[in-house]
C-alpha cells in the first residue's frame, strides 16, 4: 500500500537571486533534445523503445530473480530475509518507471523530459490502482507492453512539443506528458492491451489440455519466444495461474532461451554479458532478435526438445516460476518443491540434467548447426552493447 504523500517545497528568498545565471545555464540543455534525430525511421524508433524496455526489465527483475527463492527458503530461519523479499518486490513493481526512463535515455532526452516519460509509463502500466481509502495500491509489474507503448507515445509528444514551451518547460512539460500520454495509456490503450494479454494467456492455457509431451513442446517454444519479446512471461503465467507440468515446461522454454543465447553470443559478449542471459533474463536480446527473426531458430529448436523431455518427465512448477527460467534457481527449486517430487537423490539428478546438462548440450549443437553448417546465424547477431 502506498499512501498519498504531501511534499512541501520551500520558497527561495530574494537573496538567492544571485544564483539566477546558474539556473539559466542549467535550463538551457532542457531544450536540446526537442526533435527526433535526422534519419530516424519507424524501425529505428521501435528498436530504441524495445532496447529501453529490455534493459528496464532486467534491471527491475534481476534482484527478485536472483534472491527471491533463496530468501523464501531462509525466511523460517532468518528474519532479515523478509526485508530482502520486500526490497526486491518493490524493485519489480517500479519496472514501469524504469521502462519510461530508459526508453527516454535511448532518445537522449533531457532530465525533465526523461522524468516526464517515466511518469507517463507508470500511469499506463496498470501497476498502480486507486485505493478507495486513499492513495494507490502497487502490485506486480503491470503490463510491460502498455508501459512501453505509453513511453513511446510520451516521447513522440515531447518531439511534437519541441521548443514551444521555452522557459515554461519546467512548469508545463510534465503536466502535458502526464495528462496526454499518461492519460492515453491509462484510459485508451491499457484496456486493449489487457485484452491482448488475456488472449495470449488463453492460447497458453489451451495448450495445457493436450497430452504432456506435445504440451511441453508447445509451451516451451512459446515461452522461449515470449521471453525475448515485450510480453512479460511472468505476467502471462500468473494471469492464467499456470501450475504443474504446464508451468514446468514453460519454464524450460525460458531455460532453453537463456542457455541458447549464452552460447550463441559467447564469442562477442564475453563472460559477464553472456551469463546475464541465464542469471538475469534473455530479454536483453529482444532488440537483436526481433530485428533478425532468424536468430530464433536455434532457440526454439532447443526449446522444443527440452520441453518435450520436461513433459515426459513431468517437470512441474508454479505460476511465478514459469516465466523466470533458472535465474535465482527459481525453476529448479519450484520443481523440487512441487507435490510428488521432493529432494531425493534421484530427483536432484533429474533436475540437474534437465536444467543444466541437456540445455547446454542442445545450445552447443544447434548453435553449431545454424552457424557453421547452415550459415543462417552469426555470433555478431547476438552482440550486446550497454554503452
N, C-alpha and C positions, 0 to 999 in steps of 0.2 A: 504494500500500500504506500503510495506516495502522496502525501497531503500537500495541498496548495500552500505555497510559502510566499511571504511578502518580504521584499528586499528594499531597504532604504538607501538611496544613493545621496551622499552629502553634496550640497551645492558648493561650488568654489567661490572663494571671496574675490573681491576686486583686486586684492594684492596679487592674485595669481595671473593677472593679465600679462605679465611679462613673459609668460610661457606660451603666448599665442603663436609666435613664429614656429615653435616646436610642433604645436598641434597642426599647423598648416602643412609643415613638412611631412608629418606622418599621414596626413589625409590625402596627399597627392597620389600615392600608389593605389588608393581605393578606386581611382578612375582608370587604372591601367588596363585591366582585363575586362573590357566592355564589349568587345566584338570577337566573334569566333576567328581563330587563326585562318589565314588565307589558304585556300585549297582544301579545307576540311569538308568532306562529303558525308553523306549519311553513314557509310560504312565506318569511317574513322570515328565519327561521333559515337556510334553504337559501341565500337571497340573500347573507347575511352570509358564509357559508362560501365561496360562489363568488367574492365580492369579494376575500376574503383570498387565494384561490388565484390569481386573475388578476393581482393586484399582485405576488405572490411569483414567479410565472413570469417576469414582465417583469424584475423586479429581478435575478433569478438568470441569465437567459439573454441579456439585452441585451449585457453585456460581451463574451461569446463571439460573439454575432451580429454586433456592430459590428467587432470586431477579429480574429476567428478567421481568416478567409480572407486578410485583409491580412497578418497575422503569418506565416501559412504561406508566402505569396509572398515575404516578406522573409527568411525563415529561412536560405536559402543565402547571404545577403549580410550578415546582422546577427545575431549570437548572442543579442542581447537579446530577439529575437522568441520564443525558446524560453521565456523567463520569462513573457512575455505569454500564451502558449498555456497554460502551467501554471496561472497565476493565474485566467484566465478559465474554464478547465476545472474548477478547484476550486470556483469560484463556482457553476457549473452543477450540480455534484454536491451542493452544500449547499442546493439548492432545497427539498427536503422540510422542512428545519428552518425555512426562511423561510415555507413554507406554514403550518406549525403556529403560528409566532409571529404572522403577520399575520392568520390566522383568529382567534386568541385576542384580538388587538387589536381586531378588529371587534366583539367582545363586551365590550370594555373590562375584560378580566381584569387581575388584579394581576400584578406581575413574576414572583412564584413560580409562579402558575397559568400564565402565558404560557410560561415556560420549560418547564414540565411538558408542555404541549401540543406544543411544539417537539420534545421528546424522543420523545413518542409518535408524532408524524408521521414522523420519520425511521425509527423502528422498523417502521412499517407500509409504508414506501415501497418497500422492497426494494433501495434503493440500496447498502446495505451487506451483504456476505455474509461469513460466518465463514471466516477463512483457517486451513487445517489446521495451519499452522506458528505460529499465534498471531496475535491481533489481528483486524482486519477489512479487507476489500478494498472500496473505494468505486469504483464505475464507473457512468458515465452519470448520469441524473437520477432513476432509479426510476420507479415508477408514480404519475403525478400524481393519478389518480383515487383510488387507495388511500391516498395520503398525505393528501388532503383528507378522505376518509371517516374515517380514523383520527383526524384532528384534530377532526372533528365529534363522534366518539364521546368523545374526551377532554374536550371542552367540556361535553357532556351529563353525563359522570361528575362533573366539577367542580361543576356545578349540583346534581347529586344529593347530593354530599357536603356541600355548603353550609358551614355553620359548625360542623359536628360535630367537626372536629379541634381547634378552638380553638387553644391555644398549641402544639399538636403539628403544626400545618400545615407548618412548615418542615422537619420531620423525615419526615412521612408522606405528604404530598400527592404529591410527585414519584414516590415509590415506588409508590403505589397507581395513579397515572395511567400510569406506565411499564408496570407488570405487567398491569394490566387492559386499558386502552385500547390500549397498545402491543402487548400480547400478542394481543388480538383482531385487530389489524391484521396482525401477523406470521404468526399461525397460521391464523386463520379466513378473513378477507376477502381477503388477498393472493392465495392460490391461485385463488379465484373470479374476482377482478378480472383476474388474469393470463389466465385462460381467455377472458374477455370481450375483452381486448385482442387476443389471438391471433385470435379470431373476426373482429374488425374488420379485422385485418391480412389475413385470408383473403379478406374481402369486397373489399378494395382490390386484392389480388393477382389475384383472379378477373377484375377489370376489365381487367387488362393483357393478357388473352387476346383481347380484342376488337380490331378494326382501329383504327389510331391516332386518328382524329378522334373516333369515338364514345368511345374510351377516354379521350381528352383531356377531353371534356365531363364524363364521369362522375367522373373523378378530381379535376378542378378544382372541380367543385361539391361533392364530398365533402370535400375538404380546406379549401374555403372555409367549410364548416360546422364541421369539426373544430377549426379554428384558433381559434374563439371558443367552444369547449366545454371541459370539464375534461380531455378526452382530449389527450394530447401527440402532435402531428403528427410531431415528431421521433422520438418513441418508436415510433409506428406504422411510419414509413418505415424506420427502422433495424432494427426487429424482423423485417421481411419482406424486407430487403435490396433495396429499390426502386432500380432502376437504369435508365438510358436515358430513353426517352420517358415512361415511367410516372412517373419522378421529376420530369422537367421539367414535365409538365402539372400534376402535383400542386402543384409549386412555384408555378406560375402561378395556381392557385386561391388560394393564400395571398397572392400579389401582388394579385389582384383584390380580396380582402377588405381588405387594407391600404389601397389607394387608395380603394376604395369607402367605407370608414369615415372616411377622412381628409376626403373631400369631403362626405359626409352630415352630419358633425357640425362642420364648419369654423366655422359662424357662432356656435356656442355654446361651442366648446372652444378657439378661438384657435390660434395657430401651434404653440406648444410641445406642447400635448396632442394636436393633430391629427397632427403629424409623427411622433409616437410610434407610431402605427399602422403606419407604413412602416419607420422606422428601428429600432423596437423590435418590438412584437408586437401584432397585432389582438386578442389575448386579453384586453387590458384592457377590452374591451367585453362580456365574457362575461355579466356580470350583467344589463346592459341588454338584450342581445339574447335571452337565454333567458327574460327576464320579458315580452318583447314579440316573439314569433316573426315578426311582420310585418316587423320590421327586417331580416330575412334576404333579403327579396325583391330589393332592388337588388343585393345582394352576389352571390347565386347566379346572378342573370341575367348580370351581368358575367363571373362565373367560367365560366359555360357557353360563352359566346362566345370568351373568351380561351383557355380550354382547348382548344376545337376548333381555333383558329388555331395554337396551340402544337403540337397533334398533327399537323396538316397540314404544318407546317414542320419537324417532327422535333426540337423543343426538348428537350434531354436534361439529365440531372443525376445526382447520386449520392444515396445513402441519407441522408447528412447534410444535403444541400442541399434535399431535398424539403419539409421542414417549416418552413424559415426564411424563405421569401419573398425579398424584395430586401434585407433588413437585412444590413449588412456586405457588400453586393454578393455574398452567397453564391450566390444563384441564377444571376445573370448570369455570374459567374466560373466556376461549375461547368459551365454550358452551353458557354462558350467553350473551356474546357479539355478538354471531353469528346472522345472519339475520333471523328474525322470532321469536327470543327468547326475550331477554330483562330482566330487573331487577325487574320484578313484584314479588309480594309476593309468588304467586303460583309457578313461575319458580324457585325462591330461594329454596322453599321447595323441589321441584322435584330434583334439583341439589344436595341438602344436602342429601337427601335419597339415590340417585343413587351413589354418590361419597363417602358417609360415612357409612350410616346405613346398606345398603344391602351388600357392600363388607365385612364389619366386621362380619355381621351375617353369610355370606357364608363361610368366613375364619374359624370361630369358628366351624361351622357344619362339614365342610369337613376335618379339622384337627382332630376333634374327630372321624369322621368316619374312616379315613385311619390309624389313630394311635391307637385308643382304641378299635375299633370294628374289623377292618380288619387286624390290626397289620402289615401293609405294610411299614409304615414310623415311624421314631423316631425323637424327638426333636434334638437329638445329630447329626443327619444327616445335620442339618441346622446351626451348630455351626460356628461362625465367629471368626477368630483369626488374628488380625492385628499386632501381635508382630513381 
